[in-house]
Amino acid sequence: MGSFDSALRVLQYCIMPDHVHLLIFVTAPLSRHLGAYISMLKVRIHQDYRQISGEALTVFEKDFYDCILRPSRSLDTIYRYIRENPRRMAVRREHPEFFRRVNALRIGDSTYNAYGNFQLLDCPFKEQVIIHRKDSPETRRLNREKWIYTGSNGGVLVSPFISASEKTIRDEAESVGARFIHIVGQPMEERYKPAGREFRLCEEGRLLIISAGLPGPLTRPVCLTMNALANQITEGC
């Protein structure tokens, strides 16, 4: 990339069959936009490939996708994500049915984006996890027993898992092998792929993520919409 790129350090990279990951650390102000350096790198690789192979092929598509590391996401998380790319690809190829994406999943009169194991929709033993503030301790105890029993015996728990109490149920149910249909509010981006906990559950065929397609903050109407969708899936699918 030339002598002018001394402010750029490649901390980690991963070459995949159809894309390349680069973790770049900018150590000082740049004289050009980062995209200019990426373009030069792509041109150089393209030229070297043609010279070595003798083939007049285009190595890269136009543009690239970049993401700035925010304080809320640790550097170690990015390291692991890039390092584990080959393993995740191997898992997806071995179990493609657990990593399907559908952009028009019909539920009732509406369609949704969804990702994961769609066979979970066919399970006849689905329970919605929802905890109301007015629930008595006895109601909460009985519901917890029902949900954990369902999860540990091949059933599917359906919920956006919004409250801390619902998240606790999810964690406990996950530890006993439960399967989940997780309702999320935000639209599912075109490049969405599960990572971390979600990838592990997909790898085991235990997760289907359905997006309600509601951008913006998690307001009460959004929560009500997600819980209504969870109920519709539980009662109608």
Buried (B, 14 or more C-beta within 10 A) or exposed (E): EEEEBEEBEEEBEBEEEEEBBBBBEEEEEBEEEBEEBBBBBBEEEBEEBBEEEEEEEEBBEEEBEEEEEEEEEEEEEBEBBBEBBEEBEEBBEEBEEBBBBBEEBEBEEEEBBBBBBBBBBEBEEBBBBBBEEEBEEEEBEEBBEEBBEBBBEEBBBBBBBBBEBBEEBBEBBBEEEBBBBBBBBBBBEEEBBBBEEBBBBBBBBBBBBBBBBBEEEEEEEBBEBBBEBBBBBBEEB
